[in-house]
């Protein structure tokens, strides 16, 4: 029996959910004006998490610094994130999906996969039932989704990224050459910016170019395992199942591509603290602890370098992970080249309260764990930006100032060239 998979993706989720709440309260629809979710307008810190279509016309981009977005669109309506609202809407739209599908897998807060295999006798027209799911979400919850339909997860996901918003698209095996292969290679799921640059330099510019390239050549460019995966994806191959319950994480990782070059250890330490805070928060939410810390860096040469070390005992404490990460960074990075990416990961994961406590409890460690848990509670209640560690806040200000200076220097240089200097 051929598989039938749907991918449901909320259109500009954070902004759509805020807009739906305001419209229900009789307020104007922020989706119709230049607006965005993320960061702090007055402090000009943070990043854009979601933006409206009118904001997109000003070239405001998801993931860019708030300061840059405000330069592009000074009148941008900027709203703080509300993660309680997002979780509520995430549960609500996935509950509607469960009315129709025997198996639903949450892929992220605003995406899920539905395994509709074998439902042909109930829903003979897949496009019609996809439209019914889409319309039910819009009518009951006030926001729109895209639905992608395909024989596996990768094709369903790629289909849902076609024209937006509020659309249903199909991408079956027979359609790959016409619908998928003409797209730029960087639009293929799992192909990031650095990978796309490597492929483009090798004259692999479209998904079709990738699909028709020799597998061995792709693996030489990207590595054996990642090369195999994206080559399979370009050819529409993916046999991964839709899982009703997510598998327990084998590891937790987080990384950031830096808007401004980082050239000193104090700058890098502040960013590491932010990363340690993020990864340990996720572990604490899952009642997980990690036994191995790894740090990854990337310079202007786009080459990644990593270093890892096992811990004496698994931990989920931010300060412990941060302290170990600083040591690893000092051994890994000799400040010969500016950093463009910094990453942190935790592996050797144990779930539950598995740490072996000594006969005499470490009072300092327990105090730090309670502090972490208190910060988690505040962020869960009032949003990620509700409480920020002092060093992290200072880092955001400094990086913002440094980025502004670098941008000004580039502008001045461009102006000099135009004036013949």
CORSULFEN-V362001 format. One record per residue. RES is the residue in one small letter. SS is DSSP state (H for helix, E for strand, C for the rest). OMEGA is omega in whole degrees, 0 to 359 (* if undefined). D_LAST is the distance of its C-alpha to the last C-alpha in Angstrom with 1 decimal. Layout:
RES_SS_OMEGA_D_LAST ; RES_SS_OMEGA_D_LAST
This chain:
x_C_179_69.3 ; x_C_180_65.6 ; x_C_176_63.6 ; x_C_185_62.1 ; x_E_172_59.3 ; x_E_170_57.5 ; x_E_180_54.3 ; x_E_184_53.9 ; x_E_179_50.4 ; x_E_180_49.9 ; x_C_180_47.1 ; x_C_196_44.5 ; x_H_187_47.3 ; x_H_180_46.4 ; x_H_179_45.2 ; x_H_181_48.1 ; x_H_176_50.6 ; x_H_179_49.3 ; x_H_181_49.4 ; x_H_178_52.9 ; x_H_182_54.1 ; x_H_178_52.7 ; x_H_178_54.1 ; x_H_179_57.5 ; x_C_178_57.4 ; x_C_181_56.7 ; x_C_179_53.0 ; x_C_181_50.2 ; x_C_183_48.9 ; x_H_177_45.5 ; x_H_184_44.9 ; x_H_180_44.3 ; x_C_176_41.4 ; x_C_184_38.1 ; x_E_181_39.5 ; x_E_176_39.3 ; x_E_172_41.3 ; x_C_171_39.9 ; x_C_185_38.5 ; x_E_184_38.5 ; x_C_184_36.7 ; x_C_181_36.9 ; x_C_180_35.8 ; x_C_178_33.3 ; x_E_179_34.6 ; x_C_182_36.2 ; x_E_177_35.4 ; x_C_180_36.4 ; x_C_179_39.8 ; x_E_180_40.4 ; x_E_179_39.1 ; x_C_177_40.6 ; x_H_175_39.8 ; x_H_177_38.2 ; x_H_178_35.9 ; x_H_179_35.0 ; x_C_174_33.8 ; x_C_180_31.0 ; x_C_171_30.2 ; x_C_185_31.9 ; x_C_173_32.9 ; x_C_178_35.8 ; x_C_181_34.9 ; x_C_180_31.5 ; x_E_178_31.2 ; x_H_182_32.6 ; x_H_180_29.4 ; x_H_180_27.4 ; x_H_181_30.2 ; x_H_174_30.3 ; x_H_180_26.7 ; x_H_186_27.3 ; x_C_183_30.7 ; x_C_180_31.2 ; x_C_183_34.7 ; x_C_173_35.7 ; x_E_185_39.3 ; x_E_185_39.3 ; x_E_180_42.7 ; x_C_178_43.9 ; x_C_178_45.6 ; x_C_189_49.4 ; x_H_174_50.7 ; x_H_178_54.4 ; x_H_183_53.8 ; x_H_179_52.0 ; x_H_179_54.9 ; x_H_181_57.4 ; x_H_177_55.9 ; x_H_178_55.3 ; x_H_184_59.1 ; x_H_183_60.0 ; x_H_178_58.3 ; x_H_175_59.5 ; x_H_175_63.0 ; x_H_178_62.9 ; x_H_182_61.8 ; x_H_175_64.9 ; x_H_188_67.2 ; x_H_190_66.3 ; x_C_177_65.5 ; x_C_180_67.8 ; x_E_178_64.9 ; x_E_178_61.7 ; x_E_174_59.0 ; x_E_181_56.4 ; x_E_174_53.1 ; x_E_184_51.0 ; x_C_183_51.5 ; x_C_180_50.6 ; x_E_172_51.7 ; x_E_175_55.0 ; x_E_176_56.8 ; x_E_175_60.2 ; x_E_183_62.6 ; x_C_180_64.5 ; x_C_178_66.2 ; x_C_181_69.9 ; x_C_185_69.6 ; x_C_180_70.1 ; x_C_178_73.6 ; x_C_181_72.4 ; x_C_184_69.1 ; x_C_181_69.5 ; x_C_183_66.1 ; x_H_181_63.2 ; x_H_180_60.8 ; x_H_180_63.2 ; x_H_175_63.8 ; x_H_177_60.0 ; x_H_179_59.7 ; x_H_178_62.6 ; x_H_180_60.9 ; x_H_182_57.6 ; x_H_179_59.4 ; x_H_179_61.6 ; x_H_181_58.6 ; x_H_185_57.0 ; x_H_184_60.3 ; x_H_187_61.5 ; x_H_173_58.4 ; x_C_176_56.0 ; x_C_187_53.0 ; x_C_176_52.2 ; x_E_167_51.9 ; x_E_177_51.2 ; x_E_174_53.8 ; x_E_182_53.2 ; x_E_178_56.3 ; x_E_181_56.6 ; x_C_177_59.0 ; x_C_187_57.1 ; x_H_183_54.7 ; x_H_180_51.5 ; x_H_177_52.1 ; x_H_180_53.3 ; x_H_178_50.2 ; x_H_179_47.8 ; x_H_182_49.9 ; x_H_179_49.5 ; x_C_175_45.7 ; x_C_187_45.9 ; x_C_180_45.5 ; x_C_358_45.9 ; x_C_170_47.5 ; x_C_184_51.3 ; x_C_171_51.8 ; x_E_179_54.1 ; x_E_177_52.9 ; x_E_175_54.7 ; x_C_179_53.5 ; x_C_185_56.4 ; x_H_181_56.4 ; x_H_183_56.9 ; x_H_189_53.7 ; x_H_184_51.3 ; x_H_183_50.1 ; x_H_189_49.5 ; x_H_187_48.2 ; x_H_189_46.7 ; x_C_179_45.3 ; x_C_185_42.7 ; x_C_175_40.9 ; x_E_185_37.7 ; x_H_181_38.8 ; x_H_177_37.1 ; x_H_178_39.6 ; x_C_180_42.5 ; x_C_179_44.2 ; x_C_176_43.4 ; x_C_179_40.2 ; x_C_184_37.4 ; x_H_182_33.7 ; x_H_178_33.7 ; x_H_179_36.7 ; x_H_180_35.2 ; x_H_177_32.1 ; x_H_181_34.4 ; x_H_181_36.4 ; x_H_177_33.6 ; x_H_177_32.1 ; x_C_178_35.7 ; x_C_172_35.6 ; x_C_191_38.0 ; x_C_179_36.4 ; x_E_177_39.4 ; x_H_177_42.6 ; x_H_176_44.5 ; x_H_181_42.4 ; x_H_182_43.4 ; x_H_184_47.0 ; x_H_176_47.4 ; x_C_176_45.6 ; x_C_181_47.9 ; x_H_183_48.8 ; x_H_179_48.5 ; x_H_179_44.9 ; x_H_180_44.0 ; x_H_176_45.8 ; x_H_180_44.0 ; x_H_192_40.7 ; x_H_187_41.8 ; x_C_187_45.0 ; x_H_185_48.6 ; x_H_179_49.5 ; x_H_178_46.3 ; x_H_178_45.9 ; x_H_184_49.5 ; x_H_184_49.2 ; x_H_175_46.2 ; x_H_175_47.6 ; x_H_180_50.8 ; x_H_180_49.1 ; x_H_177_47.3 ; x_C_176_50.7 ; x_C_183_52.2 ; x_C_179_54.4 ; x_C_181_55.2 ; x_C_180_58.7 ; x_C_183_58.0 ; x_C_169_60.6 ; x_C_186_60.3 ; x_C_179_61.6 ; x_C_177_63.5 ; x_C_181_62.9 ; x_C_176_59.6 ; x_C_177_60.0 ; x_C_183_59.6 ; x_C_174_56.2 ; x_C_180_55.9 ; x_C_179_52.8 ; x_E_181_50.3 ; x_E_178_46.5 ; x_E_178_43.3 ; x_E_178_39.7 ; x_E_171_36.3 ; x_E_191_32.9 ; x_E_179_30.5 ; x_E_179_27.7 ; x_E_178_26.0 ; x_E_175_26.1 ; x_E_187_29.2 ; x_C_181_28.9 ; x_C_179_31.9 ; x_H_179_35.7 ; x_H_177_36.2 ; x_H_181_33.8 ; x_H_180_35.5 ; x_H_180_38.9 ; x_H_178_38.3 ; x_H_176_37.5 ; x_H_179_40.5 ; x_H_177_42.7 ; x_H_180_41.7 ; x_H_179_42.5 ; x_H_179_45.8 ; x_H_182_46.7 ; x_H_184_46.2 ; x_H_180_48.1 ; x_H_177_51.0 ; x_H_178_51.4 ; x_H_179_52.0 ; x_H_180_54.4 ; x_H_178_56.4 ; x_H_180_56.7 ; x_C_185_58.3 ; x_C_181_60.3 ; x_E_175_58.6 ; x_E_183_57.7 ; x_E_182_55.6 ; x_E_181_56.6 ; x_E_180_53.4 ; x_E_176_49.9 ; x_E_176_46.8 ; x_E_178_43.1 ; x_E_176_40.4 ; x_E_174_36.8 ; x_E_177_33.9 ; x_C_181_30.5 ; x_C_179_27.4 ; x_C_178_29.5 ; x_C_177_31.7 ; x_C_179_34.8 ; x_E_175_37.5 ; x_E_184_39.4 ; x_E_177_42.6 ; x_E_181_45.1 ; x_E_178_48.4 ; x_E_175_51.5 ; x_E_179_54.9 ; x_E_178_56.1 ; x_E_176_59.5 ; x_E_181_60.4 ; x_E_181_58.8 ; x_E_171_57.0 ; x_C_183_55.3 ; x_C_184_54.3 ; x_H_185_50.6 ; x_H_179_50.5 ; x_H_179_52.2 ; x_H_180_49.8 ; x_H_181_46.8 ; x_H_180_48.2 ; x_H_180_48.7 ; x_H_178_45.3 ; x_H_178_43.6 ; x_H_180_45.6 ; x_H_180_44.7 ; x_H_180_41.0 ; x_H_179_41.2 ; x_H_187_42.9 ; x_H_189_40.6 ; x_C_179_37.1 ; x_C_177_36.0 ; x_C_177_32.5 ; x_C_180_31.0 ; x_C_177_29.0 ; x_C_179_27.9 ; x_E_173_30.5 ; x_E_177_29.9 ; x_E_176_33.6 ; x_E_182_36.6 ; x_E_180_40.2 ; x_E_178_43.7 ; x_E_177_47.0 ; x_E_177_50.7 ; x_E_187_53.4 ; x_E_188_57.1 ; x_E_172_57.9 ; x_E_182_61.2 ; x_E_182_62.4 ; x_C_182_64.7 ; x_C_187_65.7 ; x_C_182_65.9 ; x_C_178_64.6 ; x_C_181_67.4 ; x_C_178_67.7 ; x_C_181_69.0 ; x_C_178_72.3 ; x_C_185_70.4 ; x_C_177_67.7 ; x_C_186_64.2 ; x_H_181_63.9 ; x_H_181_60.2 ; x_H_180_59.5 ; x_H_177_61.6 ; x_H_179_59.9 ; x_H_178_56.5 ; x_H_178_57.9 ; x_H_178_59.3 ; x_H_177_55.9 ; x_H_182_54.2 ; x_H_178_56.9 ; x_H_178_56.6 ; x_H_177_52.9 ; x_H_181_53.6 ; x_H_179_56.2 ; x_H_181_53.9 ; x_H_178_51.2 ; x_H_183_53.8 ; x_H_190_55.1 ; x_H_179_51.9 ; x_C_185_49.0 ; x_H_184_46.7 ; x_H_184_44.7 ; x_H_178_47.9 ; x_C_183_47.7 ; x_C_176_44.8 ; x_C_185_45.0 ; x_H_181_43.2 ; x_H_179_41.0 ; x_H_180_40.0 ; x_H_179_39.1 ; x_H_180_37.1 ; x_H_180_35.3 ; x_H_179_34.4 ; x_H_183_32.8 ; x_H_179_30.8 ; x_H_178_29.6 ; x_H_179_28.7 ; x_H_181_26.6 ; x_H_180_24.9 ; x_H_178_24.1 ; x_H_181_22.7 ; x_H_179_20.4 ; x_H_180_19.3 ; x_H_179_18.7 ; x_H_179_16.7 ; x_H_179_14.4 ; x_H_179_14.1 ; x_H_180_13.4 ; x_H_179_10.7 ; x_H_178_9.0 ; x_H_180_9.8 ; x_H_178_8.6 ; x_H_180_5.0 ; x_H_180_5.6 ; x_H_182_7.6 ; x_C_177_5.6 ; x_C_181_3.8 ; x_C_*_0.0
